[in-house]
């Protein structure tokens, strides 16, 4: 009788530990999926910077980076490398060299997206900062709508 009770207890402990390991795998899997960007692709907008001065900005969103290209009177091209993407707040966090950036996304549809890119002091501050208001501006930009290419 004592051996039967001991076998039952050992079996229950083993079953419980197996169940905990399975739960941890499921949670880990969900965390990894949060980091996936659902609106990858190329997004562009053309605009006038002044009388007769046209420009075009293109963001190409990959799962591991975002490429920025500006054509017009100022030509710029660089890649931001992703540190994190927080899907609940549509917040992309990454770096250009050692300089951290956060890009907020809103009004995401299959053919357009609105974004605001900002330099930040650190990844931690980018995670904690409030989602910007509709009138928010960064040093060189404000909320702008881009069309899918």
C-alpha positions as CSV (number, residue, x, y, z in Angstrom):
1,X,0.0,0.0,0.0
2,X,2.8,2.5,0.9
3,X,4.6,1.7,-2.4
4,X,1.3,2.4,-4.3
5,X,0.9,5.8,-2.6
6,X,4.6,6.6,-3.3
7,X,4.2,5.7,-7.0
8,X,1.0,7.9,-7.3
9,X,2.8,10.9,-5.7
10,X,5.9,10.5,-7.9
11,X,3.6,10.2,-11.0
12,X,1.6,13.4,-10.0
13,X,4.8,15.4,-9.4
14,X,6.2,14.2,-12.8
15,X,3.0,15.1,-14.6
16,X,2.8,18.5,-13.0
17,X,6.4,19.4,-14.0
18,X,5.7,18.3,-17.6
19,X,2.6,20.5,-17.7
20,X,4.6,23.5,-16.4
21,X,7.2,23.0,-19.1
22,X,4.5,22.9,-21.8
23,X,3.0,26.1,-20.4
24,X,6.4,27.9,-20.5
25,X,6.9,26.9,-24.2
26,X,3.5,28.3,-25.1
27,X,4.2,31.6,-23.4
28,X,7.6,31.9,-25.0
29,X,6.0,31.2,-28.4
30,X,3.5,34.0,-27.9
31,X,6.3,36.5,-26.9
32,X,8.1,35.7,-30.1
33,X,5.0,36.3,-32.2
34,X,4.5,39.7,-30.6
35,X,7.8,40.7,-32.2
36,X,6.5,40.0,-35.8
37,X,5.6,43.1,-37.8
38,X,2.3,42.6,-39.6
39,X,2.7,45.6,-42.0
40,X,6.1,44.8,-43.6
41,X,6.5,46.1,-47.1
42,X,7.3,49.4,-48.9
43,X,5.5,52.6,-47.9
44,X,6.0,55.9,-49.7
45,X,4.8,59.5,-49.7
46,X,5.5,62.4,-52.1
47,X,5.2,66.0,-51.0
48,X,6.2,69.6,-51.9
49,X,8.8,71.2,-49.6
50,X,8.4,74.6,-51.2
51,X,7.6,76.2,-54.5
52,X,8.7,73.7,-57.2
53,X,10.6,71.6,-54.7
54,X,9.3,68.0,-54.6
55,X,10.5,65.2,-52.3
56,X,9.7,61.6,-51.8
57,X,10.2,59.5,-48.6
58,X,10.1,55.7,-48.6
59,X,10.1,53.4,-45.7
60,X,10.7,49.7,-46.4
61,X,9.7,47.7,-43.4
62,X,11.5,44.3,-43.0
63,X,11.1,41.9,-40.0
64,X,14.6,42.9,-38.7
65,X,15.1,46.5,-40.0
66,X,13.6,49.5,-41.7
67,X,15.2,51.2,-44.6
68,X,14.7,55.0,-45.0
69,X,15.2,56.7,-48.3
70,X,14.5,60.4,-49.0
71,X,14.9,61.7,-52.6
72,X,14.6,65.4,-53.5
73,X,16.7,68.4,-52.6
74,X,18.1,66.4,-49.6
75,X,19.0,62.9,-50.4
76,X,19.3,60.4,-47.5
77,X,19.5,56.7,-47.3
78,X,20.0,54.6,-44.1
79,X,18.9,51.5,-42.3
80,X,17.5,51.3,-38.8
81,X,18.1,47.9,-37.1
82,X,15.3,46.5,-35.0
83,X,15.6,45.9,-31.3
84,X,11.9,45.3,-30.6
85,X,8.4,45.7,-32.0
86,X,5.6,46.1,-29.5
87,X,2.4,45.1,-31.3
88,X,0.0,46.3,-28.6
89,X,1.2,49.9,-29.0
90,X,2.4,49.6,-32.7
91,X,5.8,50.8,-31.5
92,X,9.0,49.9,-33.4
93,X,12.3,50.4,-31.6
94,X,15.7,50.2,-33.2
95,X,19.0,51.9,-33.9
96,X,20.9,53.7,-36.6
97,X,24.5,53.0,-35.4
98,X,24.3,53.8,-31.7
99,X,21.4,56.3,-32.0
100,X,18.1,54.8,-30.8
101,X,14.8,55.6,-32.6
102,X,11.2,54.8,-32.0
103,X,8.6,54.7,-34.8
104,X,4.9,54.8,-33.9
105,X,2.4,53.4,-36.4
106,X,-1.4,54.1,-36.5
107,X,-4.2,54.0,-39.0
108,X,-2.7,50.8,-40.5
109,X,-4.6,49.4,-43.5
110,X,-3.7,47.2,-46.4
111,X,-2.9,50.2,-48.6
112,X,-1.8,53.0,-46.2
113,X,-0.1,53.6,-42.9
114,X,0.5,56.7,-40.7
115,X,3.8,56.9,-38.8
116,X,6.0,59.2,-36.7
117,X,9.7,58.6,-36.3
118,X,11.5,60.1,-33.3
119,X,15.1,59.9,-31.9
120,X,15.1,58.8,-28.3
121,X,17.6,58.6,-25.4
122,X,17.4,54.8,-25.0
123,X,15.4,51.7,-25.8
124,X,14.0,51.8,-22.2
125,X,12.6,55.3,-22.7
126,X,11.1,54.3,-26.0
127,X,9.3,51.5,-24.4
128,X,7.9,53.7,-21.6
129,X,7.0,56.8,-23.5
130,X,3.3,57.6,-24.1
131,X,1.9,57.2,-27.6
132,X,2.1,60.6,-29.2
133,X,-0.9,62.8,-29.8
134,X,-2.2,63.5,-33.3
135,X,-0.3,66.9,-33.2
136,X,3.0,65.5,-32.0
137,X,6.2,66.4,-33.9
138,X,9.8,65.2,-33.8
139,X,12.7,67.4,-34.8
140,X,12.2,66.9,-38.6
141,X,8.8,65.2,-38.9
142,X,5.2,64.9,-37.8
143,X,2.6,62.2,-38.3
144,X,2.6,61.4,-42.1
145,X,0.5,59.0,-44.1
146,X,2.3,56.7,-46.5
147,X,0.8,54.6,-49.3
148,X,1.7,50.9,-50.0
149,X,3.9,50.4,-53.0
